[in-house]
């Protein structure tokens, strides 16, 4: 109800429910633009400050999502939740 009806925070005209992205990506890849890449996270910079690097010299270790059709993602979520 909060995500569907609350109008206090920017009227949710542009939000994406990031918690859904991983599951939706693997079940509905047509909603996404993505690339395979090698991402490295450096955790030794400072405590609680990490740096992320893209290194395409190595074999890809993840998918990097560059775009999502947020309207279709929200529609998918609400269709599943309202069943």
ROTI-978126 format. One record per residue (C-alpha): residue number from 1; residue in one letter; x, y, z negated. Coordinates in nm, 3 decimals. Each point is the difference from the previous one (the first is absolute). Layout:
// ROTI-978126
<site NUM, A, <X, Y, Z>>,
...
// end
This chain:
// ROTI-978126
<site 1, X, <0.000, 0.000, 0.000>>,
<site 2, X, <0.282, 0.241, -0.086>>,
<site 3, X, <0.171, -0.031, 0.337>>,
<site 4, X, <-0.321, 0.005, 0.196>>,
<site 5, X, <-0.188, 0.280, -0.178>>,
<site 6, X, <0.230, 0.226, -0.201>>,
<site 7, X, <0.041, 0.340, 0.167>>,
<site 8, X, <0.215, 0.170, -0.262>>,
<site 9, X, <0.339, -0.080, 0.154>>,
<site 10, X, <0.021, 0.124, 0.361>>,
<site 11, X, <-0.323, -0.182, 0.086>>,
<site 12, X, <0.207, -0.305, 0.093>>,
<site 13, X, <-0.008, 0.103, 0.364>>,
<site 14, X, <0.359, -0.114, 0.059>>,
<site 15, X, <0.094, -0.244, -0.276>>,
<site 16, X, <0.131, -0.348, 0.054>>,
<site 17, X, <-0.035, -0.267, -0.266>>,
<site 18, X, <0.363, -0.103, -0.013>>,
<site 19, X, <-0.070, -0.307, -0.213>>,
<site 20, X, <-0.185, -0.146, 0.298>>,
<site 21, X, <0.277, 0.051, 0.250>>,
<site 22, X, <0.201, -0.318, -0.060>>,
<site 23, X, <-0.299, -0.232, 0.013>>,
<site 24, X, <-0.169, 0.181, 0.287>>,
<site 25, X, <0.325, 0.009, 0.198>>,
<site 26, X, <0.032, -0.377, 0.000>>,
<site 27, X, <-0.368, -0.061, 0.076>>,
<site 28, X, <-0.072, 0.291, 0.238>>,
<site 29, X, <0.324, 0.108, 0.172>>,
<site 30, X, <-0.200, 0.175, 0.271>>,
<site 31, X, <-0.070, 0.280, -0.248>>,
<site 32, X, <0.370, 0.086, -0.024>>,
<site 33, X, <0.299, 0.126, 0.193>>,
<site 34, X, <0.317, -0.150, -0.142>>,
<site 35, X, <0.354, -0.104, 0.073>>,
<site 36, X, <0.231, -0.265, -0.136>>,
<site 37, X, <0.300, 0.147, -0.175>>,
<site 38, X, <0.268, -0.065, -0.256>>,
<site 39, X, <-0.060, 0.211, -0.310>>,
<site 40, X, <0.253, 0.024, -0.277>>,
<site 41, X, <-0.074, 0.148, -0.343>>,
<site 42, X, <0.291, 0.140, -0.196>>,
<site 43, X, <-0.080, -0.020, -0.371>>,
<site 44, X, <0.336, 0.109, -0.142>>,
<site 45, X, <-0.024, 0.372, 0.082>>,
<site 46, X, <-0.149, 0.126, -0.328>>,
<site 47, X, <-0.230, -0.167, -0.251>>,
<site 48, X, <-0.354, -0.014, 0.143>>,
<site 49, X, <0.105, 0.170, 0.325>>,
<site 50, X, <0.029, -0.226, 0.301>>,
<site 51, X, <0.105, 0.076, 0.355>>,
<site 52, X, <-0.138, -0.187, 0.298>>,
<site 53, X, <0.194, -0.053, 0.320>>,
<site 54, X, <-0.099, -0.139, 0.336>>,
<site 55, X, <0.280, -0.209, 0.147>>,
<site 56, X, <-0.086, -0.155, 0.334>>,
<site 57, X, <0.338, -0.167, 0.036>>,
<site 58, X, <-0.127, -0.286, -0.215>>,
<site 59, X, <-0.276, -0.250, 0.067>>,
<site 60, X, <-0.341, 0.154, -0.090>>,
<site 61, X, <-0.116, -0.078, -0.352>>,
<site 62, X, <-0.338, 0.178, 0.001>>,
<site 63, X, <-0.270, 0.174, 0.196>>,
<site 64, X, <-0.012, 0.380, -0.017>>,
<site 65, X, <-0.351, 0.130, 0.052>>,
<site 66, X, <0.008, 0.328, 0.188>>,
<site 67, X, <-0.375, 0.057, 0.044>>,
<site 68, X, <-0.331, -0.144, -0.117>>,
<site 69, X, <-0.352, 0.058, 0.127>>,
<site 70, X, <-0.126, 0.119, -0.339>>,
<site 71, X, <-0.364, 0.017, 0.110>>,
<site 72, X, <-0.005, -0.365, 0.112>>,
<site 73, X, <0.194, -0.101, -0.313>>,
<site 74, X, <-0.260, 0.168, -0.225>>,
<site 75, X, <-0.283, -0.154, 0.204>>,
<site 76, X, <0.158, -0.344, -0.037>>,
<site 77, X, <0.037, 0.046, -0.375>>,
<site 78, X, <-0.357, 0.120, -0.055>>,
<site 79, X, <-0.145, -0.275, 0.222>>,
<site 80, X, <0.180, -0.265, -0.203>>,
<site 81, X, <-0.083, 0.157, -0.336>>,
<site 82, X, <-0.367, 0.053, 0.080>>,
<site 83, X, <-0.066, -0.361, 0.107>>,
// end
